[in-house]
Every structure is written in C-alpha cells, then in structure tokens.
C-alpha cells in the first residue's frame, strides 16, 4: 500500500498531546508533549493514503516497520527542523468587500469603536460594500486571504458570515465559504453570524425577530438543500447591539437547527453574557475583555473555550482580557486572529507573539491555544490540533532547533 508522506530526521516533533486529550484547561496548558531526537536517531512521521497520521517514532523504528522510501508518494527530509501541528485560527471574518482604512485615521484621532459604529462606519459600512459585491468577487478575495493564512501556518480556520445582515447576503457569504473549501487546501468551520449588528432602520428587537423567524428558517432550507454547510451560530452581544436576552433567544434558535454556540461577548462592556453562555453550554465565546470573575467561573464550569483575540485589544486600545485569571481559574483558552476590515491580521504566529507579550501567556500556553484548544473551540479536536496517530496530518515544519 502506498503512503502519502514520510517526514524523517526531524530534530523535534511537538505533538502537543499524546493520549487523545481534546482540550487542555488551566494548569494543563503549561505542559505539552515533545519528542526529541536521540543522538543521531531523528524522528519520523508517516501519513497514510487518506491524509491521516499512521505512525510517529524514531527513524530507526519507522525504517524497520516500513522499509525503504519507495512506498511513499512524498518524502521530506526534516533534518535539524521541528515538526508542529498546523495552527488553528479560531475566529475570523474573512468574507467582505471594500476597506475601512479611513477609520484607522479616526481611531488615531481618538474615536472609539462605538463612535465609528454609531456614525455609520464600522460593520455598517462593510455591510453596504458586501451587499453590492458579487459572489465571484467575494470568492476571489476570500481565496486570496485563505492562501495567505495557509502560508503563515494556519491549516484550520473558522470563517463567519455577518456582513450581510439580510438573508440574501448572509446566504451569499456562506456559499462563498462553502466553495472555498474546495478551492483552498485549508480546513474550514463555517459560522452563521446574521446577528453581527442591527441593520439600519431596525430596532434590536425587530432584528432579533427577523433573524429568528425569517433568516434562520431560510438558512435551514438552504442547509437541507445542500446549498450551504454551517457548523456554528454567532451573535455580537454588546451594549447598543444585541442584549443578553436577545442573544440567548438567537443562540437557542441556532441550537434548534443543530448549530454549536460560538459567540462574541464582554468585549466593550460587561453585560453578563459569559454567565449566560455558560448556562447555555456554549462551545466557545470570544473577546472577553470585560468578563467578570463570575463569568470566568461559569465558562470554566461549562467547559466553554474562551477565544482570545489579541489583535482586537491592540488595534482598539482596549484593556487586555484577563487571560492569566482565566487560566488560573481552569478555563481553556484559545487564540484567533479576528481577521476583519478593522483588524487586518492573517498570521497566527503574530497573534501568538502578541498573546505572550501583551497578555502574559507563556510560549507553551500560546501554542496550546493556537492548536488543540482552538480546534476544541470548533468541536474538531478529535481530528485536529495535535499530532497523534489517527488524526489529520495537518502539520508545519519550521527551520528551528526547538
């Protein structure tokens, strides 16, 4: 039988976990599994014909089991290098048209996120541009962005809709995401985010009603037809956007559709949305700059992954989320780029760097947060996020000694 790939002679393989753990919380984030070269006996990894990891071990052992290299479609000599799990970006908004460069100057002049939002900029500005763009235009830009992420080491990414705010454009964005699964060699978890903002001319109550009674039923029809594949539901729970009660209603409607809860909250103001998310058993919750101690406890107890977005706090000059307190309280923390017109970052290594420098995460914690825990935030850590036999062979090889 022909195998797809042999990586051999690596100095180090960082598997992250080695016993099937699907998430590392609290103190466990400080410890990852690392295999090191033994003298001249390097490390090998075998990928089967389905793209799954078949074996990991020392070169001599792998050679003894598999013989020469002729049975492999591809062979990579990783001498002196390190093999890592592919990085997982747990939160992105990658489908949109236009730009918001002019808003950066406004921020430098002292305007806040909500100042810009209330003046018709921010999400509302991008919504107008995205509604006007064709499916092909959106697809071309998304494909380019995904390839850039892949070049920076991301092999699994969460992709949201949310710049449509009406059924037609939200479905258009979700179709674009679905097509990208076939066009780019990157795994995608798709999120419906029709409650990203309140559309112009509506109240939040009216928007909530329309999402629950019009958008979500039409989304279900599109899913039943096989037109789109959607994994998660998201709501921007924030003062001046959707309240905690409105968010709860929308999230419950998504759960009834079979979607996992993965939502924005406690970013600009404390509302108690983390407590609500824990009560609902959310799979993941993002931002959390303003989370309370009670909210941290609720998420830790529920096993909800806190998705931290260092670029957002950086670009908006927000107070950093209390990551150290989260980890010390036994929460599982993940990382994401929050790629969007407001935070134009496609690089998970940069996010990991910011997490260490600005949020006081350790190197090991940032790696766990960008691999296994990020995969867990998407419900995919059974197959992604670590290098273990039977998992997807999403890996990166870096030219570094350790």
N, C-alpha and C positions, 0 to 999 in steps of 0.2 A: 504494500500500500504506500502510495506517495504522500509525504507530508508537505505542508505548505512552506514551513520555515524552520531553520535551525539558527539560533543565535549561540555563539560559543566564545569561550575565552574571556568572558566578562570578568572584570575585577570584583564587581559587586552587583548583586541583584537585591533590590529593595522590594520585598513582596508586600509590605505594609502589614498584612495579617497572614496567618498560616493555618488557621483552624476553622475557617468558614465564618468568622465573625462578620456580621453585616453592618455594624456600626460601632464606633469607639466613642464612648462618652467620658467626660470628666478626666480623671487621672489617666485612664487608658489611652488618651490622645497623646500622652507623652512618650509612648513606647510603640515602636514599630519593629517588625521582623526584618532583619537584614542578613543576607548570606554573603560571606566574604571568601574571596579566593584563598586557597590553601597552598601556599608556596607557589609552585609553577602550575598547579592544578586549578584552572579557571572554572568558570561557571557557565552552564549551558541551559537553554530553554527551547523546548520543542513545541511547535504549533501544528496541530493536525489539519486535515484537509477541510475541516469546517471552520477553521479560524479560531479554535479553542486551544487553550494550553493543555498539552498532553503530558509534559514532564518538565521538571526543573531539578537540576542537580549538578554535581561536579562533572567536568569534561570527561574524565576517565570513565565515570559511571555511565554517562549518556552514550559515549562511544561504544562501551561494552554492550549496551542494550540495542543500539541502532546501527552499529557497524559504520561503514563509510558514509560519505555525504551525498552519494548519488541519488538516494531516495527522497531528497528534499528539493522542492521547487526553487527555493532560495536559501542561501547560506550567508550569514553576516558574521564577520569576524569582529567581535567587540573587545578586542584586547585592550586592557587598560581603561575600559569605559564602565559606566554604571547603567544598569537597566532599571527603569522605574515604571510603575503603572502609568498609563495615559492619564492626563489631567482631566478633571470633570468640572465644567462650568455650570454651577447650579442655578444661575439666574441671569437671563439676558432678554433684551427687547430688540431683536435683530432685523425685524421687518418694518421698514418705514421709508418714506421718501422725503426729500428736502434736507435742510440742515437748520441748526439753531446757533450758528456761530455768533450772530449778533447778540444773543442772550449772554454770551460769555462776558462781553463788554459791560452789559448791565450788571452782572454779578460782581465784576471788578469794581463797579461804581457803588456797590452796597445793596443792590436789590436782592431780596430773598427769593427762594423757590416759589413761595406762595404769592409774592408780589408779582412775579412774572406770570404765574398761572392765572391770577385774577385779572391781569391786563390783556388776556387773550393769547399769551405766549405759552411756552411750555408744551404740555401734552396737546392742548387745543390747537396750537399752530401745526404740529406734526400731523394731527388728525386730518386737517384740511389738505395737506400735501399728499398724504397716503390715500385718502379717498379718491383723489384725482389721478393717481398713478395707475398704470395698467398692471395686470398680473405679471406680464413679462418683465416690465421694468423692476417691479419689486423682487421678482425671482432672480434677476441678474445681480442686483445689489446684495441680496441675501447670500447667493452662491459665493460671491467675492469675499464677503465677510467671513463665511464659514471656512473657506480655504485659508484665510489669514489666521483664524483661530487654530486650525489644524497645524499650520506651520509653527505656531507658538506652543504646541504640545497638547492641545485640547483634543480629546478623542470622543467625548460625550458632552452634549450641551443641551440645556433646557432652553427652548425657544417659545416666546409668548406672542400672542396677538395683542390687541389693546390699543392700536392707533386707528381703529375704525369707529368704535362706539355705536355702530349700527350693524344690523345683521349682515347686510350685503358685504361690507368691507371686512368685518371680522371673519366671515367665511372665506373671503378672498385671501386674507392673510394666512389662514390655516391651510388653505390649498397650496399656497406658496411654500409653506413649511413642509407639507407632505411631499411635494415634488423635490424639494432639496434633499430629502432622504435618499432619493435615487441618484441625484446628481453629484453629491459630495460624499467622500469616504469618511463620514463622521456620523456617530450615532446621535439621535435626536429624541428628546422627550418634549412633547408638544403641550402647550398650556393655553387654554381659553381665558382671556383676560378682558372680556367685554365690559367689566366694571373697573376700568383703569381710570376713568374720570367721568364727571357728569357732563353730558353733551350740552352744547349751547341751547338755550331756550327751554331747558327742563329743570325741574327741581330734582333733588336726590331721591325723593320718594317716587316721582314719576319714572326716573331712570331705573330704580330698583324694580318697579312693577314691570317695566318693559323688558328688562333683562330676564326676569323670572318667567313671564307669561308669553313673551314673543321670541327673544333671542335663543334662550336655552331650548325650547321646543323645536325651533328650526335647526338648531345645532344637532339635536338628537336625530332629526330626519336626515340631515346630511351624513351623520355618522352611520346610521342604519343603511343608507345607500352606498356606503363605502367611499364617499366623496372626500372625507377627512378622517384622520385618526387623531384623537385628543386624549391626553393622559391625565391632565391636571386642571383645576379651576383656581383662578386668582382674582382677588379683589383688592383695590387700594383703599384700605381702611384708614382714614385720616380726617382730621377736622377740616370741614369745607368740602369734603369729597363724599365718602360713604361712612355712615356711623357704624358703631359696633353692631347694633341690632340689624341694620340693613345688610351689613356684611354677613352676619350669621344667616340671614334668610337666603342670600345668594349662594353662599357656600353649601348650604343644605340642599338647595336645588341642584347644584353640581354633583353632590354626593349621590342624590337620587338617580343621576344619569350615569353613575359609575366612575366619576372623576375623583381623583385624590385632591385633598385640600393643600394648597401651596400658595400662601398669600402674603401681601405687603401689610406691615403694621408697625405701630410705635416708632415711626420714622421722625416726624417733626413734632408731634405732640403725644403725650401719654393719654391713651383712651381706655386702657384695659382690654385691648384686643388680644394680647397674649393670653390672658386668663380665659377669654372666650375661645381662642384657638386650642388651648389645652383641653378645655371642656369638650370641644368637638373632636378631639383626637387628630388634629391636623398632622399631616405627614411632615410639612415644613412651613416655616414662617420666616420672612425676610425683613431685613433692615434692623429693627430693634434698638435703634439709638436711644429711645426714650423708655425702654422696658423697665418695669418695676421689679422689685425683689419677688413680689407675689407672682408676677408674670413669669419670671425665670423659674420659680418653683413649679408653676403649672406646666410649663413646657417640658421641664426635666421629668416630671412625674408622668406625663403623657408619652414621653419618648419622641417628642417633636424635635426635628432638627432645626436649629437656628442658623439661617443662611446669612452670613455677614458679608457686607458689600463695602470694602474699604475705599473704593473709588468715589462712592457717593458722599460719604462723610468728608472726604478730601475736597471734592470739587464744590460742594455746597457749604463748606466750612462749618459742618455740624459737629456737635460733641461726639466723640467716638462711642460706639456701642460698648457696653461693659463686658467685653469678652472674657476677661480674667475671672470676673464674678460668675459668668455663665459656666465656664469650665470648672471652676471650683465648686459649683453647685451641681455638678454631674450632668450638665447638658451636653449634647452632641452638637458640635459647631461645624458648619461647612462654609465654603467660600464661593463667591461668584463675581464676575466682572461687572454685572449690571450694565452691560453694553447697551447704550441707547444714545439718542442725539445729545443728551445732557452730559453723559459720562462716556466718552468715546474711547473705550479700552477693550481690546480684543485679546489681551495677554494675561493668562492665569499666572505665569511667573511674576509679572509685575504686581498682581493682586496679592500673591503670597509674600512678596517683599514688603508691601505696604502693611499687610497684616502683622508682620514681625516688627517693623519699625514703629508704626503708629498705634498699633493695638496691643503690643507687648505679647504677641503669640510667640511660642518657640518655633524653631525650624521644624521640629518633628510635628508639632500641632498643626502648623500650616500645611504640611504635606498630607497629613490625615484629612484635614478639612478640604483639601483640593482633590482628593481621590475617593477614598472609601466613604467618608461621611457625605460628600457631595453626591455620590451615587445613591446613598441611602435616602437623601432628600428627594430623590426622584423615584424611589422604590425599585432601584436597579442594582443594588449592591450584591445580590445573589450572583450576578453575572459580570459586574464591572467594579472598578475601584481598587482592586488588589490583584497581584499576580499569584494565582493559585490554580492548581490542576482543575480543569473543568470550566474555568471562567474564560471569558472572551480575551483573546490575546491582544488587547489594546495596550501597547507599551511604547515607551520612548527610550532612546539610548542617548546618553549625554557624554560628552568628552570631558569627563572629570574623574578624579581618582576615587572620590567617595561622596 
